[in-house]
């Protein structure tokens, strides 16, 4: 499976060549299931375009596209420098990369934001990210679930977004999961 090919368009949003290479390396670390599963096993929490084979990829592409559009809007994008924009894009590209855990669980693994953040930390040297970049990226990843921070037992597991970066990342993921937003695709590419 050519994992990088799935994100060719989105990788081109990244301006810094080192970060683009880092994103490619991170994508290659994602399990194969990420590229074929639906965004939601029940269809309850995601729009139609994110269901079925490859639905999680389509959900991810929409979250990245929303970020890209907003970051290129002068009223919003001026809040972030180019490095921060690239880190936000990369974070959204991999945010659900371990949604079903490191191997394959039947259902969403609640702490998947922590798992994907740990994957970045464990591979920091391999993917050539600075300490500051890892700190920013993992903070976005760990808080991408927004207000949904407690497990089914009511135990607080995940962090709520607090910084502008965390809130921005969550907002893009959240909007990509709204059923009222319809996005057309052709061969897993946004039209």
C-alpha positions as CSV (number, residue, x, y, z in Angstrom):
1,X,0.0,0.0,0.0
2,X,1.3,3.4,-1.0
3,X,0.3,5.4,2.1
4,X,2.0,8.6,1.0
5,X,0.1,8.6,-2.3
6,X,-3.2,8.8,-0.2
7,X,-2.1,12.2,1.1
8,X,-0.3,13.7,-2.0
9,X,-2.6,16.8,-2.1
10,X,-2.4,17.4,1.6
11,X,1.4,17.0,1.7
12,X,1.6,19.8,-0.8
13,X,0.0,22.2,1.7
14,X,3.2,21.9,3.8
15,X,5.7,24.6,2.9
16,X,8.8,23.5,4.8
17,X,10.5,20.6,3.0
18,X,11.9,19.1,6.2
19,X,8.4,19.1,7.7
20,X,6.9,17.7,4.6
21,X,9.4,14.8,4.8
22,X,8.5,14.4,8.5
23,X,4.8,14.2,7.6
24,X,5.6,11.5,5.0
25,X,7.5,9.5,7.6
26,X,4.7,9.8,10.1
27,X,2.1,8.7,7.6
28,X,4.2,5.6,6.8
29,X,4.1,4.7,10.5
30,X,0.3,4.5,10.5
31,X,-1.3,1.1,10.5
32,X,-2.8,-0.2,7.2
33,X,-6.3,-0.2,8.7
34,X,-6.3,3.6,8.9
35,X,-6.5,3.8,5.1
36,X,-9.5,1.6,4.7
37,X,-11.8,1.9,7.7
38,X,-14.8,4.2,7.9
39,X,-14.6,7.2,10.2
40,X,-17.4,5.8,12.3
41,X,-18.3,2.1,12.7
42,X,-21.9,3.0,13.4
43,X,-22.4,6.0,11.2
44,X,-23.7,7.9,14.2
45,X,-21.0,10.6,14.4
46,X,-19.9,11.4,10.9
47,X,-21.4,12.4,7.6
48,X,-22.0,10.1,4.7
49,X,-18.8,10.9,2.9
50,X,-16.9,9.6,5.9
51,X,-18.6,6.2,6.0
52,X,-17.7,3.0,4.2
53,X,-14.3,1.9,2.8
54,X,-11.8,4.7,3.1
55,X,-14.1,6.9,5.2
56,X,-11.5,7.8,7.8
57,X,-9.2,9.0,5.1
58,X,-11.9,11.2,3.6
59,X,-12.8,12.6,7.1
60,X,-9.1,13.3,7.6
61,X,-8.8,15.0,4.2
62,X,-11.7,17.2,5.0
63,X,-10.3,18.2,8.4
64,X,-7.0,19.1,6.7
65,X,-8.8,21.0,3.9
66,X,-10.8,23.1,6.4
67,X,-7.5,23.9,8.2
68,X,-5.8,24.8,4.9
69,X,-8.6,27.1,3.8
70,X,-8.8,28.8,7.2
71,X,-5.0,29.1,7.6
72,X,-4.9,30.8,4.2
73,X,-7.6,33.3,5.1
74,X,-5.8,36.5,6.2
75,X,-8.3,37.2,9.0
76,X,-7.6,33.8,10.7
77,X,-4.3,32.7,9.3
78,X,-2.4,35.7,10.5
79,X,-2.6,34.3,14.0
80,X,-0.1,31.5,13.0
81,X,3.4,31.6,11.5
82,X,4.3,29.2,8.6
83,X,5.9,26.6,10.9
84,X,2.9,26.5,13.1
85,X,0.6,26.2,10.1
86,X,2.6,23.2,8.8
87,X,2.5,21.6,12.3
88,X,-1.3,22.0,12.4
89,X,-1.7,20.5,9.0
90,X,0.5,17.5,9.9
91,X,-1.3,17.0,13.2
92,X,-4.6,16.8,11.4
93,X,-3.3,14.4,8.8
94,X,-2.4,11.9,11.6
95,X,-4.9,12.8,14.3
96,X,-7.0,9.6,14.0
97,X,-4.0,7.5,12.8
98,X,-4.4,5.1,15.7
99,X,-8.2,5.4,16.1
100,X,-8.5,1.6,16.5
101,X,-5.3,1.3,18.5
102,X,-1.8,0.2,17.5
103,X,-3.1,-3.1,16.0
104,X,-6.8,-3.2,15.3
105,X,-9.7,-3.0,17.7
106,X,-13.3,-3.4,16.6
107,X,-14.3,0.0,18.0
108,X,-12.6,3.4,18.5
109,X,-10.0,3.3,21.2
110,X,-10.9,6.1,23.5
111,X,-7.3,7.1,24.3
112,X,-6.3,7.2,20.6
113,X,-5.3,10.9,20.9
114,X,-2.7,9.9,23.5
115,X,-1.6,6.9,21.5
116,X,-0.9,9.0,18.3
117,X,0.9,11.7,20.4
118,X,3.1,9.0,21.9
119,X,3.9,7.6,18.4
120,X,5.2,11.1,17.5
121,X,7.3,11.3,20.6
122,X,8.7,7.8,20.2
123,X,9.8,8.6,16.6
124,X,10.9,12.2,17.1
125,X,14.5,11.6,15.9
126,X,13.4,9.4,13.0
127,X,11.0,12.1,11.7
128,X,13.4,15.0,12.4
129,X,11.1,17.2,14.5
130,X,12.5,19.7,17.0
131,X,11.4,19.5,20.6
132,X,9.2,22.6,20.2
133,X,7.5,21.0,17.1
134,X,6.9,17.8,18.9
135,X,5.5,19.7,21.9
136,X,3.1,21.7,19.7
137,X,2.1,18.7,17.6
138,X,1.4,16.4,20.5
139,X,-0.6,19.0,22.3
140,X,-2.9,19.4,19.3
141,X,-3.2,15.6,18.9
142,X,-3.9,14.9,22.6
143,X,-6.7,17.5,22.7
144,X,-8.3,17.0,19.3
145,X,-11.4,15.4,20.9
146,X,-12.4,18.7,22.4
147,X,-15.0,18.5,25.1
148,X,-15.2,14.7,24.9
149,X,-12.6,13.9,27.5
150,X,-14.1,11.2,29.7
151,X,-14.3,7.5,29.1
152,X,-17.5,5.4,29.4
153,X,-16.9,5.2,33.2
154,X,-16.8,9.0,33.5
155,X,-13.1,9.1,34.2
156,X,-11.3,12.1,32.7
157,X,-8.7,10.7,30.3
158,X,-8.1,13.3,27.6
159,X,-7.1,16.9,27.7
160,X,-9.5,19.7,26.7
161,X,-8.1,22.2,24.1
162,X,-6.9,25.3,25.8
163,X,-4.4,27.0,23.4
164,X,-5.3,28.6,20.1
165,X,-3.5,25.7,18.4
166,X,-5.4,23.0,20.2
167,X,-8.7,24.8,19.7
168,X,-8.0,25.3,16.0
169,X,-7.1,21.6,15.6
170,X,-10.3,20.5,17.4
171,X,-12.4,22.9,15.4
172,X,-11.2,21.5,12.1
173,X,-11.8,17.9,13.2
174,X,-15.2,18.8,14.7
175,X,-16.4,20.5,11.5
176,X,-15.2,17.6,9.4
177,X,-17.5,15.3,11.5
178,X,-20.6,17.4,11.2
179,X,-23.4,15.7,9.2
180,X,-24.7,18.9,7.7
181,X,-21.5,19.4,5.8
182,X,-21.4,17.6,2.5
183,X,-18.2,17.2,0.6
184,X,-17.9,15.5,-2.8
185,X,-15.1,13.1,-3.5
186,X,-13.8,11.3,-6.6
187,X,-11.4,8.4,-5.8
188,X,-10.9,9.8,-2.3
189,X,-9.9,13.2,-3.5
190,X,-12.0,16.3,-2.7
191,X,-13.6,17.7,-5.8
